């Protein structure tokens, strides 16, 4: 655990050096937050009632919390592990004392932390100053909402890690990553809330891990779900996180055996 904590801190410090990138990300998220807020509030106003449990303050909270979490939750994935598999450098990771999946997870948690603080929090503050945002109904909802954010980071990482490991078999995974980016952005609730989807598409989304990456924490932090529904939401997220971590370990094990065969 001490090694894991040190790697989290290292990831935090590593990404804190990119201050201009964090500023640019915060600015971009804020601008798109203004656009998305206008569109979704217009939809709720035109309906004259709640849509899928979202009234105007809740949909505004959905928008601005979503913009705040974009930097922390890596919806579009990463390519570092896939590149290391392609070049063979992943063999070095296998020689290290900590499991490669845990090593990269620790670094990603550090990355998420600095992005949430310096990129997400200012964007959320801008939204709170400009609009009347709904808030979680109590302190327990705030705490559980932040726990949900951490789980969302883990789920997004674990899924993308598996996509990267496919490089053991297909060598080049850029096409797969592109499909993943398009699918995850749509089915996680990034563009519109999943409760606004048609019934068949909402059911499809709920049978995937994508809502656990964004929609679930947004439901809690916007106050759309509370009490027992929060615990059900967290249970679903934890289940997806556990499944993806285990699948990642299995794929990593199989890939390691394949790498050893390729390298003699």
Secondary structure, DSSP 8 states (H G I E B T S, - for coil): -HHHHHHHHHHHHHHHT-HHHHHHHHHHHHHHHHHHHHHHHHHHHHHTS-BTTB-HHHHHHHHHHHHHHTTTS-TT---HHHHHHHHTTHHHHHHSSS-HHHHHHHHHHHHHHHHIIIIIHHHHHHHHHHS-----SSHHHHHHHHHHHHHHHHHHHHHHHHHHHTHHHHS--HHHHHHHHHHHHHHTTSSS-GGGS-HHHHHHHHTSSGGGGTHHHHHHHTTSS-THHHHHHHHHHHHHHHHHHHHHHHHHHHHHHHHHHHT-
